[in-house]
Amino acid sequence: MARLWELSASMSNTNFLDEVTIEVASGRGGNGIVHFRREKFVPRGGPDGGDGGRGGDVILEVDPRLNTLAPFRRKRRFRAEDGRPGGGSNKTGRSGSDLVIKVPPGTQVRDAANGHVLADLVHPGQQLVVCKGGRGGRGNARFATSRNQAPRMAEKGEPGQERRLELELRLIADIGIIGVPNAGKSTFLSRVTHAKPKIADYPFTTLIPNLGVADLDEETSLVLADIPGLVEGAHEGVGLGTAFLRHVQRTRVLIHLLDGLSKDPLADYSQINTELALFDPNLGAKPQIVAINKVDLPEVRESIPKLKKRFKALGHDVLAISALTGEGLRELLYAAARKLVEEGPVAPEEELPVYRPGPAAGEFTLEREPDGGWRVRGEAIERAAVMTYWEYDEAIRRFQSTLERLGIHDALREAGVKSGDTVRIGEYELEWVD
């Protein structure tokens, strides 16, 4: 039988990868500088140290040409460009370039530290900023006042953000093809599209999901996903388990392919639907078109009337097909297309901002260390320490003012700090002096 449908796209990748953990870091801001204008006949040029440039952001962007996370197999650490330092004459340093990381449609992004879902990237060109670049440090020109007209202080650039991200790919398809192992799902997909899944006469031939597109006519096309065989206990990880059940979640309609040679196709049907419902209740509610495969075999063809009657008693109309010879495939695909129309287009999900409580500004903790020193922890004070030029007295005095403003100075006194004690903030060690 000649092929009735022409391929417009297909995916069958032996390097398929649908889960990966990556580490990303945004760029650090460039340092502001201490500089004074030096020109002939301008004896009091004043401070003109420029600000540092902003560090580059790390951005995830959907690329519709990708269909797997395999590019992350060899590279899993990414860092955006740092900002450049400022210059004299109030010159601001160049900002670091943003790092854009391409991901396939259907990629769900989670923060590995807490498991929070950051975004579900499904639309071509959709972007998510996962790490903001550090701001550039201010040059000494920014600290000039009427009382301090020649400040010898500046700021170093703000550190970039670092994150571990979990990326999980869930294939986006109109139709999901489900069924027990060896029901003929891969043969069906290869018959109606140009996808080339592995096909053999033993269970679990398909070890990766396969995606194909079939054009029924000039106006109708279907994206089909062959989901590897499901067995009893799949929702708990038995067999290929949950590794591929999640790919069914994005499909709108399911083609439930039954093996006509099975001892009890009705039991197979019930088992698969039970696994879907246990994994995700919404999966059990998805519309299904039931088809019995392998009617090219005489014993299967003889059993079709009886099977149709049994399914009819449960309220299901069953189609009989042969994925091998092509019998009934056109009718099945058009039935799936009609079911998609009945379901209507997928409503666009409104992306709402997610607000999660974080540490309060200026929040800190004190710890006594084994050697008798003190450890101060807190995002704001550690960032201030990193951005301080310790070689300038004015910068040190400004840092001491920050300690007092945040209440750390008083907290250390109340905790019993003594002159000569070591106080550690981030990677810096300071000596307490009364």
N, C-alpha and C positions, 0 to 999 in steps of 0.2 A: 504493500500500500504506500502510495506516495505521501510525503509529509504534507499536511493541510495547513500548517501554520509556519510563518516565517519568523525567524528570531530577530528581535530588535536589541536585545542585550542578554547577557548570561553571566553566571558566576559559578565557577567550580574550581576552587583553589586548594591545592595540596598543602599550601602554607597557611591555611585558614587559622586565624587566631582571634578569639572573641573575648578574652580576658587578659588584662595586663596591668601591672602597677608601675607607674613612672614617677620620677622625681623631677620637680621643676623649681627653678629659682629665677626671680626677676633680677634686673640689674641694680647695682648700687648707684646711688646718686654721686655725682662728681663733687669734689671738695671745693668749697669756697676758699679764697686765698687772701692773705694779708699783703697788701701792696700799696705804695704811695706814689703819687704822680711825681716824676722827676723830669723836669724840662728846664732848659736854659731860660732865664728871665722869669721863671715861675717859682720863686723860692718857697712858696707855701701851697703846693699843688693839692695837698690833702689826700685822704684815702681814696683809692679807686680800684680796690680788689673786687673782682667779679664773682658772681655766684657760679656754683657747679651746675652741670646739666642733669636733667632727670634720667634715672635709670630706665631701661626698657621694660615694658610689660611682657608677660607670658600670656598668649592668647590661643585658645583652641578654636579651630574653624572647621566647619563641615565642608568636605570635598566630595561631591557626588560621584567622582570617578573612583573612589575607594570603596571596597566592600569587605575589608578585613583589617584587623589591627596588626597584621604581619610586619609592617614597617618598624614597629616597636620591638621586634624580636632582637635586633642587634643594638639598638640605641634606646636607653631608658632614662638617661639623665639629660636634662635640657637647662640651659642658662641663657638669659637674655643679656644684651650688651650693657656694660656699665656706662654711666654718664661721664663726660670728660670734665676736668677741673676748670674753674674759671680763670680768667686772665686779667692783666692790668687794663687800665682804661675802661673799667666797668664791663669787660667782655664776659658774657655768660658762656660757660662751656657747652659743647654740643651734647644734646640728649642722646642716650643710647637707643639703638634701634629696637623696636618691639620684635619679639620672637613669636611667629605664628606657626602653630603645630597643627597639621592637617589630620582630621579624623573622619571616618566614614559616617554616613547618615545612620542614625539609630544608636549612637554612642551615648551611654549614660555615664555621667561623671560623678564620682563620690570622693569625699575627703577620707583618706585612709586612716587618719588619726581618730575620727569619731564616727565614720560611716554615713555622715550626712550627704544626701544627694544634692549636688551643686547645680546640676542642669541635666536636661535630656535633650541632646542635640540631634534634631531630626531634619531640619530644613536646610537646603543648600545655601551656603554662605553664612549660616548662623554662627555667631561668635560668642565666646565666653572668656572674660578676663579672669584667669585663675590666680595670678600673682601681679600685684601692682608694683611698678618700679619705685625705688626709693627717691625721695626728693633731693634735689641738689643742695649742698650746704651753702650758707650765705657768706659772701665775702665781707671784708671789714668795712667797705663803703656802706653796707646796710646797718652798721652799728654806730655810725657817726651821729652825735647829738650836739646840741649847743654847749653842753657841759663836757663832752668828751669828743673833741674834734679830730683826734688822731688815734682811733681805737686800734690796738694791736691784738686783735682777736678775730677769729672767723669760725665757721662751722665746717666740719667734715661732712661728707655726703651721708644721707640716711641709708642704712643697710636695706637690701632688697628682701623680699619675702621668699620663704622656702616652703614647699609643700610636697607631700606624697599623695598621688592621685590614683584611684582605682578606676580604670576604664573598662566598661562592659558593653559589648556590641550585641544589639538585638536586631535581627534582620527585619527590614521593612518590606512587607509583601502584602498584596491583596488577598492571596489565597495561600493557606497553609495546607500541605499534604501530610496527613497523619495516618498512622496505622501500626499494626504489630510488625516486627521484623520480617522481612522477606514477603511482604504483601504486594510488592511490585511498584513501590512509590518512585524509585529511581528510574525504572524502566518507563513509567508513565511520564516523568519529567523529561527524559531524554527523547521520548517520542513526540512530544508537543512543542519542545524548544530545542535549541542546539546546545543546551547544557550537557556536559559529559560526566555524569557521576559514575562512580565505580559500581558495577553490576555483577553479581554472582549468585549462586544458588545456595548460599548459606547466610544465617542471620548476621546482623550487624555489619553488612557489607559497607554501608554508608557510615563513615565516622565523622563527617563534617556536614553541616547544612549546605544544600545546593540551591542556587537561585537562578531562575530563568524567566524570560518574558516571551509570551506567546501572543501573536497578533491574529485574532480570529477574523477580522475584516478591517476595512479602512478606518472604522470608528471605534473598534473594540479591541483592547489589549489587556492582558492579565499578567501580573507579576506573581509567580508561583515560587514557593519555598518548600523544598523537600526536607522534612524534619526527620532526623534519624529515628529508627525504630524504638518504640516505647514498650516497656514490659511492666508487669506488676511490681509495684514498689518504686517506680521511676521517680515519684515525687520525693522519695527519701534518698535518691542517688543510686538505686539499683540499676544495673545495665549501664546505659549511657546517661541515665538519670537526669538531674536538673541541669546538666551542662547544655542541653538543647531545648528543654521545655520552655525556657524564657523566650526563645525565638518565635514561639507560637503566640506570645502575648500581643504582638503588634499586628498580627493578621486580622482581617475583618471577617473572612469567611473560611471555613475549613472544609476540605474534601477528605472525607473519612474513607480510606481505601481498605477494603476487607479482602482477605485471602480466600478465594473460593475453594481452595483445597484444605482449609482449616477444618478441624473436627467440629467446631461450633463457632461460626462467624458471629453469631449474636452474642456469645460470651466474650469474644474478642472486642466487639463493639462496646460492650458494657465496661470491660476492664480499662480500655483506653480512656473512656469518658470519666471513669472514676479517678484515674490518675490526674487528668486535667483539672477536675474540680478540687482535688486535694491539694494540688500545687497552687492553684489560683481559682477561687470561685467564679471569677469573671470568664475564665476559659470554658468552664462547663456550660455557660450561657451563650457562647458564640454559635451563630447559625452554622449548620453542617449539611453537606450533601453527601449521602452515603452511596458508595459504589462498590459492587462486588467484582473483583478482578479475576482474570484467567478463564473467561467463558469460552476461549478457544479450545479448552479441554472438554471432551464429551461429558465426563462425570460432573464437572462444574455446571455445564449448561443444563444438564438434567435437574440439578438441584435448585436452579434459579426460581422457578414458580413457587416452590415450597418456602424458600427463604424470603421471597417478596411478601408472601402471605404472613409470615411470622413478624416481619418488620412492620407491615401494614397494621397489624394488631396493636403495635406500639405507637402508631401514628407517624411512621416514617415511610416515605416513598424511596425505593431503592432502584438504582440504575445498574445495568449489567454492562461491563466493558472488558476489553482485552487490551492491555497496554502493549502486548507483543505484536498483535496484528493491527491495532488501531480501531477496532470495532467499538463504537459507542463513545469515542473520545470527544468528537465534536459536540454531541448532545450534552455530555457532562460539562464541558467548558462553557457552553452557552447557558446551561443551568446555573453554573457558578456566577457568570456575568449578570444574569437576571437577579440573583440573590444579592449581589453587590449593589445593584440599582435600588433594590428594595430597602437595603440597609441605609442608603443615602450616603452623601459625602461625609468624611470624618470632620467633625466640628473642630476648628482650630482651638488649641488649648491656650487659654489666657495665661501668660507668664506673670505671676505675681511675685513681688519681692518677698524673700524669706528673711525675717528678722530673728536673729538668735542672740541671746544675751552673751556678751563677752566681758572680759575684765574691765572694771571701771578705770577711767583715766587716772593715772597716778597711783593705782593700787600696787602694793608691794608686800613682801614678807621678809622676816628676819630669821636667820638660822645660825645657831652656834656650831662651828665646825670643830672637828676632833683636835686640831692643833691650837684651839683657843681663839681663833679668828672668827670673824663674822661674815656671813654671806647675805647680801641684799639682792632679792630677786624682784623683778617687776619690769614690765615691757617698757614703760615710759623712762624709768631711770637708766635701764641698760641701753636704751637707744641714745639717751643723752650722753652717756659715757663714751659710746662709740663715736659720736659726732663731735667730741671735744678735742681741741688741739691742746694737749697737755704741756707743750713747750712754751705756751704763752700764759703769763700770770693772770691776765684779764680773763682768759677763757676758764682758768681754774676757779677764779672767784665767781664767775657766772655759774659754774657747775655747783659750787657750794651753795649758791643762792637757790638752785634747783632742789638740792637736798633739803634745805629749810622749807621751801614752798610746798614740797610734797609731804612734809612731816617726818622724813626719814631721820633727820638730825635729832629731833626730840625723841623719836622712837628708840634710837640707839642709846641715848642717855638713860632713858627709863629702863632699858634692858640691861644696863650696867657696863657699857663700854668704858674702857679706861685708856688714858693716854699711852700711846705706843702699840695699842691693839691694831691688828690688820683687818681692814674692811675690804671685802672683795665684791666688786660689782661687775658682772660679766667676766671678761678676761683681764680686768684691771685690778691691781692691788693697791690700796691706799693705806696710809698710816694715820690713825686717829691722833690728833693733837688738840688738847684742851686750850 
